[in-house]
Amino acid sequence: MFLFKFCREIQGSGLSGPIPPEISLLKNLEDLRISDLNGSNSTFPRLDNMKSLKKLILRSCTIIGTLPPYLREITTLETLDVSFNKLTGGIPQTFSDLNATFVFLTGNLLSGTVPEWTNKDIKVDLSYNNFSIGNTRQDTCQDGNVNLFASSSMGNSSGLVSCLKGIDCKQKSHYSFHIN
């Protein structure tokens, strides 16, 4: 453990999981990036001791359960990416206090309505989740800095992603096409 005492950054990809609980002992860590864990499902690791985190990327780590509200207490957090896990439930209201510039929640099983705090000057990707139709913002794929592509749980028998069904490609000139 002595080797990690002054560690500020850890990156790992293709490791076997789950993320060990001892990782929370790295209190001075500023950058934690783990992706593509091979292993069984695990809950979100306890990271509330890591008050210096600037980047937290736990992408495709087979994390299940809900988003922990304590993440907002990490006031140094600039980037939060927990994409392509199996996170469920809604986005905690406490996330309205996040100082992050980028929040990526892509490809989970999140539900509920899209929170109003996503109107702030942060870039949020909520694509490929199961948000309810109660919010009119979900009729579009992009709303300011929020990516809502395929984020609705609305039944779709047309074969098109719900937010694309109103686009008539024959009548408009489109000069770019972006795929997440």
C-alpha positions in Angstrom: 0.0 0.0 0.0 3.0 2.3 0.5 3.3 2.6 -3.3 -0.1 4.2 -3.6 0.3 6.6 -0.7 1.1 9.6 -2.9 -0.8 8.3 -6.0 -3.0 10.9 -7.7 -4.1 9.0 -10.7 -5.2 5.4 -11.4 -6.3 4.0 -14.8 -7.4 0.5 -15.6 -9.1 -1.2 -18.5 -10.1 -4.8 -19.0 -9.4 -5.8 -15.4 -11.4 -8.3 -13.4 -13.9 -6.9 -11.0 -15.5 -5.8 -8.8 -13.8 -2.6 -7.8 -12.3 -3.3 -4.3 -13.6 -1.3 -1.4 -10.0 -0.6 -0.3 -9.8 1.9 -3.2 -11.5 4.4 -0.9 -8.3 4.5 1.1 -6.7 6.5 -1.7 -8.0 9.8 -0.3 -5.7 12.1 -2.3 -6.6 10.5 -5.7 -7.6 13.1 -8.3 -8.2 10.9 -11.3 -9.8 7.5 -11.2 -10.5 5.8 -14.5 -11.7 2.2 -14.7 -13.4 0.8 -17.7 -14.4 -2.5 -19.2 -14.3 -4.6 -16.0 -14.7 -8.3 -16.5 -16.7 -9.9 -13.7 -20.0 -10.1 -12.0 -22.3 -7.2 -11.1 -21.3 -5.1 -8.1 -22.7 -2.0 -6.4 -21.3 1.5 -6.7 -18.0 1.6 -4.8 -17.8 3.8 -1.7 -15.8 6.8 -2.8 -17.0 9.4 -0.4 -13.6 9.7 1.2 -12.1 10.8 -2.1 -12.6 14.6 -1.7 -9.9 15.5 -4.2 -11.4 13.6 -7.3 -11.5 15.7 -10.4 -12.3 12.9 -12.8 -14.3 9.8 -12.0 -14.7 7.5 -14.9 -16.3 4.1 -14.1 -17.4 3.1 -17.6 -18.7 -0.3 -18.4 -17.9 -1.7 -14.9 -21.1 -3.8 -14.4 -22.2 -1.5 -11.6 -25.8 -2.1 -10.4 -28.0 -0.1 -8.1 -28.6 3.6 -7.8 -26.4 6.6 -8.2 -25.0 7.6 -4.8 -26.2 11.1 -3.6 -22.8 11.6 -1.9 -21.1 12.3 -5.3 -22.3 16.0 -5.0 -20.1 16.3 -1.9 -17.0 15.8 -4.0 -16.8 19.5 -4.9 -13.6 19.1 -7.0 -15.4 16.8 -9.4 -15.1 18.1 -13.0 -16.0 14.9 -15.0 -18.4 12.2 -13.9 -18.7 9.2 -16.4 -20.6 6.1 -15.2 -21.8 5.2 -18.7 -22.7 1.7 -19.8 -23.4 0.2 -16.5 -26.7 -1.2 -15.1 -27.6 1.8 -12.8 -31.3 2.1 -12.0 -33.6 4.6 -10.4 -33.7 8.3 -10.9 -31.0 10.9 -10.9 -30.6 12.1 -7.3 -31.9 15.6 -6.7 -28.6 16.3 -4.9 -26.9 16.2 -8.3 -28.2 19.7 -8.8 -25.2 20.8 -6.7 -22.6 19.0 -8.8 -19.8 21.3 -9.9 -18.9 19.0 -12.8 -18.6 20.3 -16.3 -19.3 16.9 -17.9 -21.8 14.3 -16.7 -22.1 11.1 -18.7 -24.9 8.7 -17.6 -25.3 7.1 -21.1 -26.5 3.5 -21.5 -27.9 2.7 -18.1 -31.4 1.8 -16.9 -32.1 5.2 -15.3 -35.7 6.3 -15.1 -37.9 9.1 -13.8 -38.0 12.5 -15.4 -35.0 14.5 -16.6 -34.1 16.9 -13.8 -34.4 20.6 -14.3 -30.7 21.2 -13.2 -29.6 19.8 -16.5 -30.4 23.3 -17.9 -27.2 24.6 -16.2 -24.1 25.2 -18.2 -22.9 21.6 -18.0 -22.8 19.0 -20.7 -25.0 16.0 -19.8 -25.4 12.8 -21.8 -28.6 10.9 -20.7 -28.9 8.9 -24.0 -30.0 5.3 -23.9 -31.9 5.2 -20.6 -35.5 4.8 -19.6 -36.8 8.2 -18.7 -40.6 8.8 -18.6 -42.5 10.9 -21.0 -43.7 13.3 -18.3 -41.1 15.9 -19.4 -41.7 17.6 -22.8 -37.9 17.9 -23.3 -37.8 14.2 -24.3 -39.5 14.9 -27.6 -36.1 16.1 -28.8 -32.8 14.4 -29.2 -30.8 17.4 -28.1 -31.8 20.1 -25.6 -29.0 22.7 -25.2 -26.2 20.8 -23.5 -28.2 17.7 -22.8 -28.1 14.7 -25.1 -31.5 12.9 -24.8 -31.1 10.6 -27.8 -33.1 7.3 -27.2 -33.6 8.3 -23.6 -37.3 7.7 -23.4 -39.1 4.6 -22.3 -42.1 5.4 -24.6 -43.3 2.5 -26.6 -42.0 2.7 -30.1 -43.4 0.6 -32.9 -42.2 2.8 -35.8 -38.7 1.4 -35.8 -37.3 4.9 -35.3 -35.9 6.4 -32.1 -38.8 8.5 -30.7 -37.0 11.8 -30.9 -36.1 11.3 -34.6 -39.6 10.4 -35.8 -40.4 14.1 -36.6 -37.4 14.7 -38.8 -38.0 14.8 -42.5 -34.6 14.3 -44.1 -36.0 14.9 -47.6 -37.1 18.5 -47.0 -34.1 19.9 -45.0 -30.5 20.1 -45.7 -28.4 18.6 -42.9 -24.6 19.2 -43.0 -23.5 17.0 -40.1 -24.5 13.8 -38.5 -23.2 12.7 -35.1 -23.4 9.2 -33.6 -22.6 8.6 -30.0 
